[in-house]
Amino acid sequence: MADAKVIPFDDDRSRSGGGSRPARRRTGAAGSGARGDGATAAVSALPGGRLPEPSEGAPEAPEGAAAGAQQPRQPQEAQEPLPSAAGEAGGTGGSGWDRRIAGGLAFLRRRVTGEYEVDEFGYDKELTDQVLMSALRPLAEKYFRVEVKGVENIPSEGGALIVANHSGTLPLDGLMLQVAVHDHHPAERHLRLLAADLVFHLPVVNELARKAGHTLACAEDAQRLLELGEIVGVMPEGFKGIGKPFGDRYKLQRFGRGGFVSTALRAGAPIVPCSIVGAEEIYPMIGNAKTLARLLGFPYFPITPTFPWLGPLGAVPLPTKWTIQFGEPIPTEAYPPEAAEDPMLMFNLTDQVREQIQHTLYKLLVQRRSVFF
């Protein structure tokens, strides 16, 4: 049996149309098809050859070719047409929704797989930005129509302690304060609120509070956050402020023993007084069922014109008009470290902060046209 003749696959002589390679070289040769008028000459196949297919691609035209010259790559470019102006205008909304859906799916994937970060206090920045803030923002902008003033008094970087009045039967003022700091500050800073023990004993609320950046109202946690450069919020009135009767609205209660001042002095962080108008009227508290409050373990059980008479509907807050104003910061970095142990200094600074908040509350009330407008 005769030996078979092996024909190499890379032998151009074994292929039909052996002139196809020279045809490709002619297409891309610099100046090979140029004419005197600057136009590119049409390329034809050599005898027995073929023109390059659009899928094979061709080198780009030489530099200096005329802008209107016919280019050999035109058939290939025709396969990927650019969107027209009308198509772009009509597809803007769709592209926005596509991006939102893709972002939402990526967010869900990270939540399911656990590919997200929380800090040592349990704060989940991604969840707060994308879910919690998105849920609270319509309440602040559309329902309470919160007007924010003096946000420039909050530093753009470094720690600061925001001290605000507390009211409203339910602590919605703290949540609205958190939205105001994030949405109106140029640096979109996050407010880390100090909350009472009760918040962290309630199911569901406990987990959400931790995720939103709230932490226990103790000096150690507050100082740690300030040293990390966070904006910390405290409402020294506590339950005395939030559970006071409607007749005492906008009358500041006792600010405790000045523990927040001591914390700010140790951290060297400025104190920013904050006054909130509008929260007092969302649940006008006309009574307190103390016996029921003791049975439930609550500091008070509010009775309002709508609750508990209307059931769950009575828990809907009244749509009052809010104003949140941040006052001039009180610096503390000039004080020596031992100043945090000086009771007279703490008393004076506490009284200064309280008086500034009370004075601003009166001024805002005088300027207010109506509770609802």
For each residue, the residues with C-beta under 8 A, 3 or more apart:
1:
2:
3:
4:
5:
6:
7: 11 14
8: 11 14
9: 14
10:
11: 7 8 14 15
12: 15 18 21
13: 18
14: 7 8 9 11
15: 11 12 18 20
16:
17: 20 48 49 50
18: 12 13 15 21 48 49
19: 22 23 45 46 47 48 49
20: 15 17 23 24 45 49 50 52
21: 12 18 24 25
22: 19 25 26 46 49
23: 19 20 26 27 43 45 46 49 50 51 52
24: 20 21 27 28 52 56 58
25: 21 22 28 29
26: 22 23 29 32 33 43
27: 23 24 33 43 52 58 59 72
28: 24 25 58 59
29: 25 26 32 33
30: 62
31: 34 62
32: 26 29
33: 26 27 29 40 41 42 43
34: 31 38 39 40 41 62 65
35: 38 39 40 41
36:
37:
38: 34 35 65 66 69
39: 34 35 66 69 70
40: 33 34 35 61 65 69 70 71 72
41: 33 34 35
42: 33 70
43: 23 26 27 33 51 72
44: 51
45: 19 20 23 49 50 51
46: 19 22 23 49
47: 19
48: 17 18 19
49: 17 18 19 20 22 23 45 46
50: 17 20 23 45
51: 23 43 44 45
52: 20 23 24 27 56 57 58 72
53: 56
54: 57 75 76 78 79
55: 76
56: 24 52 53
57: 52 54 73 76
58: 24 27 28 52 72 73 76
59: 27 28
60: 73
61: 40 65 69 71 72 73
62: 30 31 34 65
63:
64:
65: 34 38 40 61 62 69 71
66: 38 39 69
67:
68:
69: 38 39 40 61 65 66
70: 39 40 42 74
71: 40 61 65 74
72: 27 40 43 52 58 61
73: 57 58 60 61 76 77
74: 70 71 77 78
75: 54 78 79
76: 54 55 57 58 73 79 80
77: 73 74 80 81
78: 54 74 75 81
79: 54 75 76
80: 76 77
81: 77 78
82:
83: 87 88 91
84: 87 88
85: 88 89
86: 89 90
87: 83 84 90 91
88: 83 84 85 91 92
89: 85 86 92
90: 86 87 94
91: 83 87 88 94 95
92: 88 89 95 96
93: 96 97
94: 90 91 97 98
95: 91 92 98 99
96: 92 93 99 100
97: 93 94 100 101
98: 94 95 101 102
99: 95 96 102 103
100: 96 97 103 104
101: 97 98 104 105
102: 98 99 105 106
103: 99 100 106 107
104: 100 101 107 108
105: 101 102 108 109
106: 102 103 109 110
107: 103 104 110 111 126 130
108: 104 105 111 112
109: 105 106 112 113 115
110: 106 107 113 114 115 116 126
111: 107 108 114 116 127
112: 108 109
113: 109 110
114: 110 111
115: 109 110
116: 110 111 124 126 127
117: 124 125 126
118: 122 123 124 211
119: 122 123
120:
121: 192 210 213 215 221 225
122: 118 119 210 211 215
123: 118 119 128 192 210 211 212 213
124: 116 117 118 127 128 211 212
125: 117 128 129 190 213
126: 107 110 116 117 129 130
127: 111 116 124 130 131 132 211
128: 123 124 125 131 132 133 190 211 212 213
129: 125 126 132 133
130: 107 126 127 133 134
131: 127 128 134 135
132: 127 128 129 135 136 208 211 212
133: 128 129 130 136 137 179 182 183
134: 130 131 137
135: 131 132 138 139
136: 132 133 139 140 175 176 178 179
137: 133 134 140 141 179 183
138: 135 141 142 143
139: 135 136 142 143 144 176
140: 136 137 143 144 146 176 179 180 183 322
141: 137 138 145 146
142: 138 139 145
143: 138 139 140 317 319
144: 139 140 176 278 282 319 320 321 322
145: 141 142 321 322
146: 140 141 176 179 180 278 322 323 324
147: 321 322 323 324
148: 151 180 184 324 325 326
149: 323 324 325 326
150: 153 325 326 327
151: 148 154 180 181 184 185 326
152:
153: 150 272 326 327 328 329
154: 151 160 162 181 185 189 231 272 326 329
155: 158 160 270 329
156: 185 186 187 189
157: 187 229
158: 155 229 269
159: 225 226 227 228 229 230 231 232 267 269
160: 154 155 226 231 232 269 270 271 272 329
161: 222 226 232 233 234 260 263 264 267 269 270 271 272
162: 154 177 181 191 231 232 233 234 272 274 326
163: 234 235 236 260 271 272 273 274 353 357
164: 173 177 233 234 235 273 274 275 276 357
165: 173 235 237 241 250 252 274 275 276 357 361
166: 171 173 174 235 236 237 238 241 242
167: 173 237 241 242 244 249 250 276 279 280
168: 171 172 173 242 279 280 282 283 317
169: 242 243 282 283 285 302 304
170: 242 282 283 317
171: 166 168 174 175 242
172: 168 175 176 279 282 317
173: 164 165 166 167 168 176 177 235 276 279
174: 166 171 177 178 193 195 233 235
175: 136 171 172 178 179
176: 136 139 140 144 146 172 173 179 180 276 279 322 324
177: 162 164 173 174 180 181 191 193 233 274 276 324
178: 136 174 175 181 182 190 191 193 212 213 233
179: 133 136 137 140 146 175 176 182 183
180: 140 146 148 151 176 177 183 184 324
181: 151 154 162 177 178 184 185 189 190 191 231 233
182: 133 178 179 185 188 189 190 191
183: 133 137 140 179 180 188
184: 148 151 180 181
185: 151 154 156 181 182 188 189
186: 156
187: 156 157
188: 182 183 185
189: 154 156 181 182 185 231
190: 125 128 178 181 182 213 230 231
191: 162 177 178 181 182 213 231 232 233
192: 121 123 213 214 215 225 230 231 232 233
193: 174 177 178 212 213 214 215 232 233 234
194: 214 215 216 217 218 221 222 232 233 234 235
195: 174 199 200 209 214 215 216 217
196: 199 217 238 239
197: 200 201 216 217
198: 201 202 298 299
199: 195 196 202 205 206 209 214
200: 195 197 206 209 210 216
201: 197 198 206
202: 198 199 205 206
203: 206
204: 207 208
205: 199 202 208 209
206: 199 200 201 202 203 209 210
207: 204 210 211
208: 132 204 205 211 212
209: 195 199 200 205 206 212 214
210: 121 122 123 200 206 207 214 215
211: 118 122 123 124 127 128 132 207 208
212: 123 124 128 132 178 193 208 209
213: 121 123 125 128 178 190 191 192 193
214: 192 193 194 195 199 209 210
215: 121 122 192 193 194 195 210 221 222 225
216: 194 195 197 200 221
217: 194 195 196 197 221 222 234
218: 194 221 222
219: 222 223 259 262 263
220: 223 224
221: 121 194 215 216 217 218 224 225
222: 161 194 215 217 218 219 225 226 232 234 260 263
223: 219 220 226 227 263 266 267
224: 220 221 227 228
225: 121 159 192 215 221 222 228 230 232
226: 159 160 161 222 223 229 230 232 263 264 267 269
227: 159 223 224 267
228: 159 224 225
229: 157 158 159 226
230: 159 190 192 225 226
231: 154 159 160 162 181 189 190 191 192
232: 159 160 161 162 191 192 193 194 222 225 226 269
233: 161 162 164 174 177 178 181 191 192 193 194 274
234: 161 162 163 164 193 194 217 222 260
235: 163 164 165 166 173 174 194 238 241 242
236: 163 166 255 256 260 350
237: 165 166 167 240 241 242 252 253 254 255
238: 166 196 235 241 242 256
239: 196 242 243 299 300
240: 237 243 244 253 254
241: 165 166 167 235 237 238 244 252 253
242: 166 167 168 169 170 171 235 237 238 239
243: 169 239 240 285 288 299 300 302
244: 167 240 241 248 249 251 253 285
245: 248 285 286 287 288
246: 249 280 284 285 286
247:
248: 244 245 251
249: 167 244 246 280 281
250: 165 167 277 280 361 362 365
251: 244 248
252: 165 237 241 255 354 357 358 361
253: 237 240 241 244
254: 237 240
255: 236 237 252 258 350 353 354
256: 236 238 259 260
257: 346
258: 255 261 262 346 347 349 350
259: 219 256 262 263
260: 161 163 222 234 236 256 263 264 271 350
261: 258 264 265 271 346 349 350 353
262: 219 258 259 265 266 340 341 346
263: 161 219 222 223 226 259 260 266 267
264: 161 226 260 261 267 268 269 270 271 332
265: 261 262 268 332 335 339 340 345 346
266: 223 262 263 337 340
267: 159 161 223 226 227 263 264
268: 264 265 332 333
269: 158 159 160 161 226 232 264 332
270: 155 160 161 264 329 330 331 332 333
271: 160 161 163 260 261 264 329 330 332 349 353
272: 153 154 160 161 162 163 326 327 329 330
273: 163 164 326 327 328 330 353 356 357 360
274: 162 163 164 165 177 233 324 325 326 327 357
275: 164 165 324 325 327 357 360 361 364
276: 164 165 167 173 176 177 279 322 323 324
277: 250 280 322 323 324 361 364 365 368
278: 144 146 281 282 320 321 322 323 371
279: 167 168 172 173 176 276 282 320 322
280: 167 168 246 249 250 277
281: 249 278 284 318 320 371
282: 144 168 169 170 172 278 279 317 318 320
283: 168 169 170 302 304 307 317 318
284: 246 281 304 305 318
285: 169 243 244 245 246 288 302 303 304
286: 245 246 303 304 305
287: 245 302 303
288: 243 245 285 293 300 301 302 303
289: 292 293 301 303
290: 293 294 300 301
291: 294 295
292: 289 295 296 301
293: 288 289 290 296 298 299 300 301
294: 290 291 297
295: 291 292
296: 292 293 301
297: 294
298: 198 293 301
299: 198 239 243 293
300: 239 243 288 290 293
301: 288 289 290 292 293 296 298
302: 169 243 283 285 287 288 307
303: 285 286 287 288 289 307 308
304: 169 283 284 285 286 307 314
305: 284 286 309
306: 309 310 313 314 316
307: 283 302 303 304 310 314 315
308: 303 311 314
309: 305 306 314
310: 306 307 313 314
311: 308 314
312: 315
313: 306 310 316
314: 304 306 307 308 309 310 311
315: 307 312
316: 306 313
317: 143 168 170 172 282 283 320
318: 281 282 283 284 372
319: 143 144 372
320: 144 278 279 281 282 317 371 372
321: 144 145 147 278 368 370 371 372 373
322: 140 144 145 146 147 176 276 277 278 279
323: 146 147 149 276 277 278 364 368
324: 146 147 148 149 176 177 180 274 275 276 277
325: 148 149 150 274 275 360 364
326: 148 149 150 151 153 154 162 272 273 274
327: 150 153 272 273 274 275 356 357 360
328: 153 273 356
329: 153 154 155 160 270 271 272
330: 270 271 272 273 349 352 353
331: 270 334
332: 264 265 268 269 270 271 335 349
333: 268 270
334: 331
335: 265 332 339 340 345
336: 339
337: 266 340
338: 341 342
339: 265 335 336 342 345
340: 262 265 266 335 337 346
341: 262 338
342: 338 339 345 346
343: 346 347
344: 347 348
345: 265 335 339 342 348 349
346: 257 258 261 262 265 340 342 343 349 350
347: 258 343 344 350 351
348: 344 345 351 352
349: 258 261 271 330 332 345 346 352 353
350: 236 255 258 260 261 346 347 353 354
351: 347 348 354 355
352: 330 348 349 355 356
353: 163 255 261 271 273 330 349 350 356 357
354: 252 255 350 351 357 358
355: 351 352 358 359
356: 273 327 328 352 353 359 360
357: 163 164 165 252 273 274 275 327 353 354 360 361
358: 252 354 355 361 362
359: 355 356 362 363
360: 273 275 325 327 356 357 363 364
361: 165 250 252 275 277 357 358 364 365
362: 250 358 359 365 366
363: 359 360 366 367
364: 275 277 323 325 360 361 367 368
365: 250 277 361 362 368
366: 362 363
367: 363 364
368: 277 321 323 364 365 371
369: 373
370: 321 373
371: 278 281 320 321 368
372: 318 319 320 321
373: 321 369 370
